[in-house]
Amino acid sequence: MRYADPLMLSPADLLSFLNERGGREYRVQALLHTGRGRKAAVRELGEYSLTARGETVQATGPSGQTRDLTHADFLSVFGSYTFGPAQPTGRLTDLGPLFS
């Protein structure tokens, strides 16, 4: 599903973005859209640090707790959210190929 604001990412778009850049950590703002019409609102749910590593996504939430999620789990957990632009943190978390 694509959203009207080009800076907003759906969970599927974010997962694809992360997979293309595996091993790099990105920071995103999670947003929840509620209501319709005049009662529509956007709630900021906090900042997440995300890294795709093979078949899993490492997600660190606003509380600092880190979890490894399968792609299906990621879409299940974050399926109702939208995300702000992904900002690189500069952290590379998968340096294994450099030392092979």
QUIBEL-V557192 format. One record per pair of residues at least 4 apart in sequence whose ideal C-beta (glycine too) atoms are under 7 Angstrom apart, sorted by the first residue. I is the first residue (numbers start at 1). J is the second residue. D is the distance in Angstrom with one decimal. If there is no record, write none. Layout:
i & j & d
I & J & D
I & J & D
//
This chain:
i & j & d
1 & 10 & 5.1
2 & 10 & 6.7
3 & 8 & 4.5
3 & 10 & 6.2
3 & 82 & 5.9
7 & 84 & 6.7
7 & 85 & 5.1
8 & 82 & 4.7
8 & 83 & 6.8
8 & 84 & 6.8
9 & 13 & 4.5
9 & 14 & 4.4
9 & 17 & 6.7
9 & 82 & 6.7
9 & 83 & 4.4
9 & 86 & 6.8
10 & 14 & 6.9
10 & 82 & 6.4
11 & 15 & 6.3
11 & 74 & 6.9
11 & 75 & 5.4
11 & 78 & 4.5
11 & 79 & 5.6
11 & 81 & 6.4
12 & 16 & 6.5
12 & 75 & 6.7
13 & 17 & 6.3
14 & 18 & 6.3
14 & 28 & 6.7
14 & 83 & 5.2
14 & 86 & 6.7
15 & 19 & 6.3
15 & 57 & 7.0
15 & 71 & 6.1
15 & 74 & 5.9
15 & 75 & 6.8
16 & 20 & 6.5
17 & 21 & 6.8
17 & 86 & 6.0
18 & 26 & 6.6
18 & 50 & 5.8
18 & 52 & 3.8
18 & 57 & 6.4
19 & 52 & 4.9
22 & 52 & 4.9
22 & 53 & 6.3
22 & 94 & 6.6
23 & 51 & 6.8
23 & 53 & 6.5
23 & 92 & 5.7
23 & 93 & 5.7
23 & 94 & 3.1
24 & 51 & 6.8
24 & 88 & 6.2
24 & 92 & 6.0
25 & 49 & 5.6
25 & 51 & 4.6
25 & 89 & 4.5
25 & 91 & 4.1
25 & 93 & 5.8
26 & 50 & 5.5
26 & 86 & 4.2
26 & 87 & 6.4
26 & 88 & 5.7
26 & 89 & 6.6
27 & 47 & 5.9
27 & 49 & 5.4
27 & 87 & 4.8
27 & 89 & 5.4
28 & 48 & 5.5
28 & 50 & 6.3
28 & 83 & 4.4
28 & 84 & 5.9
28 & 86 & 5.1
29 & 44 & 6.1
29 & 47 & 5.6
29 & 83 & 6.6
29 & 84 & 3.8
30 & 45 & 4.2
30 & 46 & 6.0
30 & 48 & 5.7
30 & 81 & 4.9
30 & 83 & 6.0
31 & 42 & 5.4
31 & 43 & 6.9
31 & 44 & 6.0
31 & 45 & 6.7
31 & 81 & 6.3
31 & 82 & 4.9
31 & 83 & 6.7
31 & 84 & 6.5
32 & 43 & 4.7
32 & 45 & 5.6
32 & 80 & 6.7
32 & 81 & 5.8
33 & 40 & 6.9
33 & 42 & 5.5
33 & 82 & 6.4
34 & 41 & 5.3
34 & 43 & 6.4
35 & 39 & 3.8
35 & 40 & 4.6
35 & 41 & 5.5
36 & 40 & 5.7
45 & 81 & 6.8
46 & 61 & 6.5
46 & 62 & 3.1
47 & 62 & 6.0
48 & 59 & 5.8
48 & 60 & 6.6
48 & 61 & 5.7
49 & 60 & 4.3
49 & 89 & 6.4
50 & 57 & 6.0
50 & 59 & 5.4
51 & 57 & 7.0
51 & 58 & 4.6
51 & 93 & 5.0
52 & 57 & 5.2
53 & 58 & 6.1
53 & 93 & 6.9
53 & 94 & 5.7
55 & 70 & 6.3
55 & 71 & 6.6
56 & 68 & 4.8
56 & 69 & 6.3
56 & 70 & 6.0
57 & 69 & 5.0
57 & 71 & 6.9
57 & 74 & 4.7
58 & 66 & 6.3
58 & 68 & 5.5
59 & 67 & 5.5
59 & 69 & 5.9
60 & 64 & 6.6
60 & 66 & 4.5
61 & 65 & 5.6
69 & 73 & 4.0
69 & 74 & 4.5
69 & 77 & 6.4
70 & 74 & 7.0
71 & 75 & 6.6
72 & 76 & 6.2
73 & 77 & 6.0
74 & 78 & 6.0
75 & 79 & 5.3
95 & 99 & 6.6
96 & 100 & 6.7
//
